[in-house]
Protein backbone atom coordinates (compact mmCIF):
# COMPACT_ATOMS: atom_id res chain seq x y z
CA UNK A 1 0.00 0.00 0.00
CA UNK A 2 1.25 3.49 -0.81
CA UNK A 3 2.50 5.22 2.35
CA UNK A 4 0.35 8.32 1.99
CA UNK A 5 -2.70 6.15 1.51
CA UNK A 6 -1.81 4.07 4.58
CA UNK A 7 -1.44 7.22 6.67
CA UNK A 8 -4.74 8.59 5.35
CA UNK A 9 -6.56 5.29 5.98
CA UNK A 10 -5.29 5.14 9.56
CA UNK A 11 -6.78 8.56 10.17
CA UNK A 12 -10.03 7.96 8.28
CA UNK A 13 -10.79 4.57 9.83
CA UNK A 14 -9.33 4.91 13.32
CA UNK A 15 -8.59 8.64 13.89
CA UNK A 16 -4.96 7.68 14.45
CA UNK A 17 -2.23 9.90 13.08
CA UNK A 18 0.74 7.92 11.83
CA UNK A 19 3.71 9.04 9.84
CA UNK A 20 5.97 6.51 8.18
CA UNK A 21 9.50 7.88 7.94
CA UNK A 22 11.65 6.23 5.30
CA UNK A 23 15.33 7.03 5.75
CA UNK A 24 17.37 8.93 8.28
CA UNK A 25 16.60 12.35 6.79
CA UNK A 26 12.83 11.85 7.03
CA UNK A 27 13.12 10.46 10.56
CA UNK A 28 15.24 13.41 11.67
CA UNK A 29 12.89 15.90 10.02
CA UNK A 30 9.85 14.45 11.84
CA UNK A 31 11.71 14.10 15.12
CA UNK A 32 12.69 17.76 15.04
CA UNK A 33 9.19 18.80 14.03
CA UNK A 34 7.55 16.87 16.87
CA UNK A 35 9.97 17.48 19.72
CA UNK A 36 8.73 19.76 22.51
CA UNK A 37 12.30 21.07 22.88
CA UNK A 38 13.35 24.37 21.34
CA UNK A 39 15.03 23.68 17.99
CA UNK A 40 18.46 24.88 19.11
CA UNK A 41 18.33 22.58 22.16
CA UNK A 42 17.22 19.63 20.02
CA UNK A 43 20.02 20.20 17.51
CA UNK A 44 22.57 20.53 20.30
CA UNK A 45 21.38 17.27 21.85
CA UNK A 46 21.53 15.58 18.46
CA UNK A 47 25.14 16.68 17.90
CA UNK A 48 26.16 15.54 21.38
CA UNK A 49 24.35 12.19 21.16
CA UNK A 50 25.75 11.37 17.72
CA UNK A 51 29.24 12.14 19.00
CA UNK A 52 28.70 9.97 22.09
CA UNK A 53 27.41 7.08 20.01
CA UNK A 54 30.33 7.26 17.57
CA UNK A 55 32.74 7.17 20.52
CA UNK A 56 30.87 4.18 22.04
CA UNK A 57 31.22 2.32 18.77
CA UNK A 58 34.90 3.38 18.66
CA UNK A 59 34.38 4.68 15.14
CA UNK A 60 37.51 6.73 14.57
CA UNK A 61 36.66 7.63 10.97
CA UNK A 62 33.01 8.35 11.81
CA UNK A 63 33.98 10.55 14.75
CA UNK A 64 36.52 12.39 12.64
CA UNK A 65 34.01 12.97 9.81
CA UNK A 66 31.33 14.12 12.27
CA UNK A 67 33.66 16.56 14.02
CA UNK A 68 34.90 17.90 10.69
CA UNK A 69 31.30 18.41 9.57
CA UNK A 70 30.43 20.29 12.76
CA UNK A 71 33.49 22.50 12.41
CA UNK A 72 32.47 23.36 8.81
CA UNK A 73 29.24 24.79 10.21
CA UNK A 74 31.31 27.59 11.67
CA UNK A 75 29.83 29.90 14.30
CA UNK A 76 26.45 28.17 14.18
CA UNK A 77 28.05 25.09 15.78
CA UNK A 78 30.35 27.05 18.09
CA UNK A 79 28.32 26.36 21.22
CA UNK A 80 28.10 22.64 20.48
CA UNK A 81 31.74 21.80 19.73
CA UNK A 82 33.03 22.09 23.35
CA UNK A 83 30.27 19.71 24.48
CA UNK A 84 31.43 16.96 22.14
CA UNK A 85 34.57 16.14 24.07
CA UNK A 86 34.09 17.54 27.59
CA UNK A 87 37.35 16.09 28.97
CA UNK A 88 39.30 18.23 26.49
CA UNK A 89 37.17 21.36 26.71
CA UNK A 90 38.96 24.46 27.89
CA UNK A 91 37.58 25.95 31.12
CA UNK A 92 35.68 29.19 30.61
Secondary structure, 3 states (H helix, E strand, C coil): CCHHHHHHHHHHHHCCCCCCCCCHHHHHHHHHHHCCCCHHHHHHHHHHHHHHHHHHCCCHHHHHHHHHHHHHCHHHHHHHHHHHCHHHCCCC
